[in-house]
Amino acid sequence: MLAASTSAPNTHSSKSMPKPVNWRGVSEGMAAAFAAARNGKLETAEVILRDVLEFAPAEMRAWKLLARIQRKLGHIDAGIASAIRALQLQELNKRHDPAASITLARLLFEQGEHDEALQMLDRLLQLKPGDAVLIQLKEKWLLERPE
């Protein structure tokens, strides 16, 4: 487990952290955090979110949820830091088109981040609507994606 900290991790670090063996991706981490919070296990949800943010520090949804959980736990300073980070990321997202590449989309899909991969593929298809490779890949992924 990761140690609690009120400071936001460096999202521009050139070093990538090795992922733990049990890493399931952002989607499953978020789902687990929501489930823990729904079941009143706020400390568990906080730990899950810190783990998610260790490997996906630019995940605005995780920062937002972490801020709400920290507020409920009475960790006001940490909640403020998390809320500020969420707002910074939100502003950054408004000013920049999200990065999109077929390589990143494939990596996301292979990691199990199917929705994110398909959204990225849709952005690529907006740029190249007639691209046969992108169209074929999307059709394949829609068939392979678990429901």
N, C-alpha and C positions, 0 to 999 in steps of 0.2 A: 504494500500500500504506500501511497505517497504521503509525505508529511504535509500538514496544513500550512498554508502560507497566505498572507494577505496581498502579496505582490503578484502582479500578472507576469506570466512567463514571457520570455523574449520570443516573439513570433517571427523574428528575422534571423534566428540563429542559423549558422551554416552547418552546425552539427545536427545530425538526425539521431534521435534516441532509438535504441533497439526496442522493438515491440515485444512485449511479453508473450509467452506461448499461448496464453489464454485470451489474447486480444481478438475481439470480435468486430471491431469497427465502431464508428461513431453512431450509426443507427441503433445497433443493439445496446450500446452503452447508454444512449439517451432513453431508450425504451426501459432499460433496467432502472435508471435513475427515476423516471416518472413513476414506475411501478413501486419502487421503494418509498417515494414521497407519498404516493396515494395510500400506501399501507402504514403511514405514520413513521416510517423508518428514515427520518431525516438525516441522521448521521451517516447511514449507509448510502443514501442518495448523494450526500456531499462527497463522500469518498469516491463513489463511482464517477461523479462529474469531474473531480480532480484528476482521476485516471484518464478520462476522455480528453481533458484539456492538456494533459502532459504530452499527448501524441497528436492532438488536433487543436493547438492553441488559438486558432482563428475561428473556432466554432462558436458563432455568436449565440446560438440557441442554448448551448451549454452554459455560457457565461450568464445569460438571463435567468435560467433556471437556478443556477448556483446562487445568484444574488437573492432570489426569492427564498430559497431554502436557508441561506445564511441569516436572512432577516428573521425568519420564523424561529431559528435556533438562538437568536439574540446575538449573533456575531455581526454587529452593526458595521464596524470598520471593514471587515472582510467583505460584507455585503455591498458596501459603498464601492470598494475597489472593483468588485466583480461587475457591478452595474455600470460603472464608468467604462470598464473594458468592453462590455457589451455595446454601449453607446458609441464608443470609438470605432468598433468593428462595423456597426450599423452605418455610420457616416462614411466609412471607407467603402463599404459595399455600394452605397448610393453614388459615389463619385467615380467608381471604376466598373467597367464591364467585367464580369467574372471571367477568370482565365478558363480557356477551353482548349483541350487537345485530345486527339483520338487516343494517344498513349495514356494520358491521365484517365480518360473515360474507361479504357480497358483495365487499368490497374484498379480503379474503383469497383468495377464489376467483378473482377476476380477476388477482391477483398470482401465481397458480399454487400457492397454499398450500391445495390441495383438501382434504386430510385435516383440517386445522385448521378450515377453513370448515364442513365437514360436522359436525365435533364441536360447533362453536358452534351450528349449526342444530339439532342434537340437544338441546343444553341449552335452546334456545328452545322446542323442541317439548315438553320436559318441563314447561315453565311454561304452555304453551298447546297441549295435545295435539290439539285439534280444529281448529287454525288452518289453514284451507284454503290460504292463501298460503304458509305455511311448508312444508306437505306437498307442494304443487306444486313449490316451489323445490327441495326435496330430491330429488324424483323427477327433475327436469330436470338437476340437477348430477350425480346418479349416472350418468345417460346421457352427459353431456358430459365427465366426468372421464376423463383418459387412464389406461389400465391399465399 
